[in-house]
Amino acid sequence: MKKTTLTGLVAGIVITAASLSPVMAQAPKAEDPLMKIYRATPSRINDLIHTKLDVRFDYKKRYLYGKEWVTLKPHFYATDTLRLDAKGMDIKNISVVKNGKNIPLKYKYQDSLSLAIQLDKVYHNNENYTIYIDYTSKPNQLHVKGSAAINDAKGLYFINPDGTEKDKPTQIWTQGETESSSCWFPTIDQPQQKTTDEIVMTVPAKYVTLSNGRLASQKVNGDGTRTDTWKMELPHSPYLFMMAVGDFKIFHDKWRNKPVDYYLEPKYAPYAKQIFGMTPELIEFYSKTLGVDYPWNKYAQIVVRDYVSGAMENTSATLHGAYVQETPRELLDANYDAGRSTIAHELFHQWFGDLVTTESWSNTTVNESFADFSEMLWAEHKYGQDEADAHSYTAMVNYLANPANKTKNLVRFHYVDKEDVFDLVTYQKGGRILNMLRNYLGKDAFYKGLGIYLKTNAFKAGEAQQLRLALEEASGRDLNWFFNQWYYGHGNPALTISYKWDDAAKKETVYLQQTQDGNAFILPMAIDVYAGGKKVHHNIWMNNKADTLTFASAVKPDLVNVDGNKVLLAEKKDSKTLDEYVFQYFNAPLYLDRFEAIDHATPEQGNAGAQKVMIAALKDKYYGLRIKAIRGLNMANDDVRNAAQPILIALAQTDDNTLVRAAAISVLGKLKAAGMMTLFKESLKNQSYAVQGSALNAISLQEPAQALELAKGFEKDNKGNLTQAIVHIYATGGSGAQWPFVYKQYQDAGIQAKFNMIKEFAAMTAKMDKPEYVMQGIDALKDFGIKYKVYGIAPVVTGLLNDVKTQRAKINDTASANAADEAVKAINAK
């Protein structure tokens, strides 16, 4: 599962979906009775063996009519009972199948959540039995709780089933994680269960279907329907079952001799290769790295509308949200952190999560931390070390941003709800821990250990201790200390670093102190000493909360670089001087070395060394650091401006990264310098929406009326930053004539795009002349605040609504002011 993510700047705070989950406002209290429950792995009384489903869909009622034949056997102890999870269904018949006949069984349907079935006899663990169930699933009548990662949990979704929503396709799709598959078929909805399956779907003949495994047969019926049979002949967990139905175009690719297919809406089908074309290379890379070939008979990726999260790794059939479905123009502005990292993440789950599955939600990190780590792994291989390090650093910053994260173990046996474990600890912290472990063991031993883990536990469930044993077997090193502090403990080190040079003794002393509460973390780390034109690499261990290290050097070091490999998951407070950071930028090789130097140079641009860093960083080899330097420039400083302006002009015109071009144009626009209009107008012709958006904003700073006219010309074709620029121009200089465009763009936008334009949208709402426009805006803001409250977005939206209320009250629009007030109450009440 890849989480939905909201990123944006509100009051200077970077916001992500997981970090803005309810725990940001208040972490679960230790005295909460639910936190005292030890979340043991559920006992296995019966084991799933095979699941056959025969399903039809009622689009009008939003029902699934299902028949199921589920084969099971007792796990070890003999039993005459069976419990199946089945949420909110109508159960018509439950029978045991004997000699081809259905013999009815007695059962109790407890709270419409689980079936307690009395079997016809006592079964032993050498006996299989098959249960037949006739049922109706009613997902739209379920009221179930989602999470920060998954904002809904009804299992089966009908999208525009009546075809009444213009420009939205009619689709059906499923989402099983965590325990939502039991919303559309009865099962033992636990991750440690494994079953083969056969899913028979009868659908309108005009639609395409997708499910796990292979398409075994298709039969055209005489009533305008078609029956497709999909078979998964290798066992996998119930939450990984999937179905999708709709008008999709299929692009056929392959890896070795296995089908690799991409299912997209027809208008995006021409771009399938550009969106997903790296997949065969990814499969090959992961297969070779892990020493375990891709285990399933095919790999398909499908893009659906209104998906409730980012993406889901259903076995052999990953489901993506619509945000990965982009045109070539949009792809020009797509950096690695967008759809590409999601594609890598979900594919890695086919090994870590699908082949070997967490035995309980407490151990979710053995699924998700590996998928998170794989994003960095692929970036490193495909796009270079800087891209990987940037991705990893952003993940660490997001984890560290929320103090509540530091109270949670990675393997979590205590939680209020299983959904709570899908957070920045399980994902981002877990991924960074794996990177530390790879650095400590070395890549070869680390990957060999992962291969042992996968082969030993293939088609079974696993936990963190089995991972430890596999890595110990590969490396020959004891890893209890590592797993105890990182997997079964919580928090992270807060590391203070200081230095002292003794010229007489020719010694450099490094003082390390861990200032976090609690015990010391054991930290193997690298320290690089740069002196006399040479770098000496030292591998050391910090075993105590305070350590003093001494290094001999013929001359005073130019730089002592603690955590030289830049892999520690830690909050670091380093007392290096600005001169040392300047030296670090030009001599230390890694992304984070240069990032730190730019960070420290940015507020010190009156210093010649800091200026040198900022100007050099405009041409940094990594686009992300070029952007960081551009945005950090102090253009009020004459020396900086004079040195930077010609470089910015060149970047705006010729940089090979469109986001760099856009950033340069934004800074140049704010200068309001004469002679720039030609550059900005030429940039409006660029194919990049980001470049066009920055250029339009730059023009608006000098010629607002001209920008307003130019913006109208882009109304038919705009996305991303260009849409935001138009909305900004209309919100600041437009009138009610532009409201319908702004309102439609906001309503049609995805969650991230809505968040990006929400401030401008609210500002325009507040100043509209027509009360009906104001009410439209208030209702849209209210709906957004309620729908995504789980992400912690409510304070942002209610703050904007209060601004609308204040402004409408000033012009005596009492009705709108009251409506804004009621909207705030509605958001806070939900």
KARAVEN-V641335 format. One record per backbone hydrogen bond with DSSP energy under -1.0 kcal/mol. CO is the residue of the C=O (numbers start at 0). NH is the residue of the N-H. E is the energy in kcal/mol with one decimal. If there is no record, write none. Layout:
co-><CO,CO>
nh-><NH,NH>
e-><E,E>
This chain:
co-><1,1,7,9,12,15,17,20,21,28,31,32,33,37,44,46,48,49,50,51,52,53,54,55,57,57,62,63,64,65,66,67,68,69,70,70,71,72,78,79,81,83,84,89,92,93,94,95,97,100,102,105,107,109,109,111,112,113,114,115,116,122,123,128,129,130,131,132,133,133,134,135,136,137,138,149,153,154,156,158,159,164,170,171,172,175,179,180,180,181,186,186,187,189,194,195,196,197,198,199,200,202,203,207,209,213,213,216,218,223,224,225,226,227,228,228,229,230,231,235,236,237,242,243,244,245,245,248,250,252,254,257,258,259,260,261,262,263,264,267,268,270,271,272,275,277,278,279,280,281,282,283,284,285,286,298,299,300,301,307,309,310,311,311,313,315,317,318,319,320,321,323,326,327,329,330,334,335,337,338,339,340,341,342,343,344,346,347,347,348,350,350,354,355,356,359,360,361,362,363,363,364,366,367,368,369,372,373,374,375,376,377,378,378,383,384,385,386,387,388,389,390,391,392,393,394,395,396,398,401,402,403,404,412,416,417,418,420,422,423,424,426,427,428,429,430,431,432,433,434,435,436,437,441,442,443,444,445,446,447,448,449,450,451,452,456,459,461,462,463,464,465,466,467,468,469,470,471,478,479,480,481,482,482,486,492,493,494,495,496,497,499,501,501,505,506,507,508,509,510,511,512,522,524,525,525,526,527,528,529,529,530,533,535,537,539,541,544,546,548,550,558,560,562,567,570,572,576,577,578,579,580,581,582,583,589,590,591,592,593,594,595,596,597,600,603,606,607,608,609,610,611,612,615,616,621,622,623,624,625,626,627,632,633,636,637,638,639,640,643,644,645,646,647,648,649,650,656,657,658,659,660,661,662,663,664,665,672,675,676,677,678,679,681,682,687,688,689,690,691,692,693,694,695,696,698,698,702,703,704,705,706,707,709,710,711,718,719,720,721,722,723,724,725,726,727,728,729,734,737,738,739,740,741,742,743,749,750,751,752,756,757,758,759,760,761,769,770,771,772,773,774,775,776,777,778,779,780,781,782,783,785,787,787,788,792,793,794,795,796,797,798,799,800,801,802,803,804,805,807,808,811,812,813,814,815,816,817,818,819,820,821,822,823,824,825>
nh-><309,310,14,12,9,19,20,23,25,31,34,35,36,39,74,72,195,70,197,68,199,66,201,64,61,62,57,136,55,134,53,132,51,130,48,49,128,46,122,118,116,114,186,135,133,104,131,102,100,97,95,117,115,112,113,87,85,109,83,107,81,78,126,71,96,69,94,67,91,92,65,89,63,140,141,146,155,174,172,170,162,167,158,244,156,179,182,183,184,86,84,188,189,192,235,50,231,52,229,54,227,225,206,245,243,215,230,228,226,204,220,202,218,200,215,216,198,213,196,194,239,240,173,209,171,207,247,263,261,259,257,254,298,252,300,250,302,248,267,270,271,274,275,276,278,281,282,283,284,285,286,287,288,289,290,260,317,262,319,150,320,1,313,318,316,299,301,311,303,323,324,325,330,331,332,333,337,340,341,342,343,344,345,346,347,348,349,350,351,353,352,355,458,352,461,362,363,411,365,366,367,368,370,371,372,373,376,377,378,379,380,381,382,383,387,388,389,390,391,392,393,394,395,396,397,398,399,400,401,404,405,406,407,38,419,420,421,422,426,428,429,430,431,432,433,434,435,436,437,438,439,440,441,445,446,447,448,449,450,451,452,453,454,455,456,459,356,358,466,467,468,469,470,471,472,473,474,475,482,483,484,485,486,487,410,570,514,572,512,574,510,508,505,506,552,501,550,499,548,497,546,495,541,539,562,563,537,560,535,557,558,533,530,528,526,524,522,513,511,509,507,529,527,565,569,494,496,580,581,582,583,584,585,586,587,593,594,595,596,597,598,599,600,601,603,606,610,611,612,613,614,615,616,618,619,625,626,627,628,629,630,631,634,636,640,641,642,643,644,647,648,649,650,651,652,653,654,660,661,662,663,664,665,666,667,668,669,675,679,680,681,682,683,684,685,691,692,693,694,695,696,697,698,699,700,701,702,706,707,708,709,710,711,712,713,714,721,723,724,725,726,727,728,729,730,731,732,733,737,741,742,743,744,745,746,747,753,754,755,756,760,761,762,763,764,765,773,774,775,776,777,778,779,780,781,782,783,784,785,786,787,788,790,792,791,796,797,798,799,800,801,802,803,804,805,806,807,808,809,812,811,813,816,817,818,819,820,821,822,823,824,825,826,827,828,829>
e-><-1.8,-1.3,-1.3,-1.9,-1.4,-1.6,-1.5,-2.7,-1.7,-1.7,-1.4,-1.1,-1.0,-1.8,-2.6,-1.5,-2.2,-3.3,-2.3,-2.5,-3.2,-1.9,-2.2,-2.6,-1.9,-1.6,-2.6,-3.0,-1.9,-2.7,-2.6,-2.4,-2.4,-2.7,-2.7,-1.4,-2.2,-3.4,-3.1,-2.5,-3.4,-3.4,-2.0,-2.1,-2.3,-2.8,-3.2,-2.9,-2.1,-3.1,-2.7,-2.8,-2.9,-2.3,-1.4,-3.2,-2.8,-2.6,-2.1,-2.0,-2.1,-2.2,-2.3,-2.8,-2.9,-2.5,-2.6,-2.5,-2.9,-1.5,-2.6,-2.4,-2.1,-1.8,-1.6,-4.8,-1.8,-2.4,-1.8,-2.0,-1.5,-1.5,-3.1,-2.9,-2.8,-3.2,-1.8,-2.1,-1.5,-2.9,-3.4,-1.1,-2.4,-1.6,-1.8,-2.0,-2.9,-3.0,-2.8,-3.1,-2.8,-2.7,-2.2,-2.1,-1.6,-1.1,-2.7,-2.6,-3.1,-2.8,-2.5,-2.6,-2.3,-3.0,-2.3,-1.3,-2.7,-2.7,-2.4,-2.4,-1.9,-1.8,-1.4,-1.8,-2.3,-3.3,-1.3,-2.3,-2.2,-2.2,-3.2,-2.4,-2.3,-3.0,-2.2,-2.5,-1.8,-3.2,-1.9,-1.9,-1.8,-2.2,-3.1,-1.7,-2.5,-2.3,-2.7,-2.2,-2.5,-2.8,-2.4,-2.4,-2.5,-2.5,-1.3,-2.0,-2.0,-3.3,-3.4,-2.3,-2.3,-2.0,-1.1,-2.5,-2.3,-1.9,-2.4,-2.6,-2.4,-1.6,-1.7,-1.1,-2.6,-1.2,-1.3,-1.1,-1.7,-1.6,-1.0,-2.3,-1.9,-2.6,-2.6,-1.6,-2.1,-1.2,-1.7,-1.6,-2.4,-2.1,-1.1,-2.1,-1.8,-2.3,-2.7,-1.3,-1.6,-1.9,-2.4,-2.1,-2.3,-1.8,-1.5,-2.6,-2.7,-2.3,-2.1,-2.7,-2.0,-2.5,-1.8,-3.2,-2.2,-1.3,-1.8,-2.9,-2.6,-2.2,-2.4,-2.6,-2.3,-1.8,-2.1,-2.6,-2.2,-2.0,-2.7,-1.5,-1.0,-1.9,-1.3,-1.5,-1.3,-3.5,-2.2,-1.4,-1.5,-1.7,-2.3,-2.8,-1.5,-2.6,-1.9,-2.1,-1.9,-1.5,-2.0,-2.4,-2.5,-2.1,-2.4,-2.7,-2.2,-2.4,-2.8,-2.1,-2.3,-2.0,-2.1,-2.0,-2.4,-2.4,-2.6,-2.6,-1.7,-1.9,-1.9,-2.0,-1.4,-2.3,-2.4,-2.0,-2.3,-2.5,-2.4,-2.0,-2.4,-2.8,-2.5,-3.0,-1.6,-2.3,-1.8,-2.0,-3.0,-2.2,-3.1,-3.1,-2.0,-1.6,-2.7,-3.2,-1.2,-1.7,-2.2,-2.9,-2.8,-2.0,-2.8,-1.9,-2.5,-3.2,-2.4,-3.0,-1.6,-2.1,-2.3,-3.2,-2.5,-2.2,-1.5,-1.8,-2.4,-2.6,-2.9,-2.9,-2.7,-3.7,-3.0,-3.3,-3.2,-3.1,-2.1,-1.8,-1.2,-3.1,-2.7,-2.1,-2.5,-2.4,-2.5,-2.3,-1.5,-1.2,-2.1,-1.9,-2.8,-2.6,-1.6,-2.5,-2.6,-2.1,-1.9,-2.3,-1.6,-2.3,-2.4,-2.1,-2.0,-2.6,-2.6,-2.2,-2.8,-1.9,-1.7,-1.7,-2.4,-2.0,-2.4,-2.5,-2.6,-1.3,-1.1,-1.7,-3.1,-2.8,-1.8,-3.0,-2.8,-2.9,-2.3,-1.8,-2.8,-2.9,-1.2,-2.7,-1.8,-2.0,-2.5,-2.1,-2.5,-2.5,-2.1,-1.8,-2.5,-2.6,-1.4,-1.1,-2.2,-2.9,-2.4,-2.0,-1.0,-1.6,-1.5,-2.3,-2.7,-2.2,-2.4,-2.7,-2.2,-2.4,-2.4,-2.0,-1.2,-1.2,-3.7,-2.6,-2.2,-1.7,-2.7,-2.6,-1.1,-1.0,-1.7,-1.2,-1.6,-2.1,-2.2,-2.4,-2.7,-2.6,-2.7,-2.8,-2.9,-2.1,-2.5,-1.6,-1.7,-2.1,-3.4,-2.2,-2.6,-2.3,-2.5,-2.5,-2.8,-2.0,-2.2,-1.6,-2.6,-2.5,-2.2,-2.4,-2.4,-2.1,-1.7,-2.5,-1.9,-2.3,-2.5,-2.5,-2.2,-2.4,-2.5,-2.6,-2.1,-2.5,-2.3,-2.7,-2.1,-1.2,-1.6,-1.0,-2.6,-1.9,-3.0,-1.7,-1.8,-2.6,-2.2,-1.6,-2.2,-2.7,-2.3,-2.4,-2.6,-2.2,-1.5,-2.9,-1.6,-1.5,-2.3,-2.7,-2.1,-2.6,-2.0,-2.6,-2.2,-2.0,-2.0,-2.4,-2.3,-2.3,-1.7,-1.3>
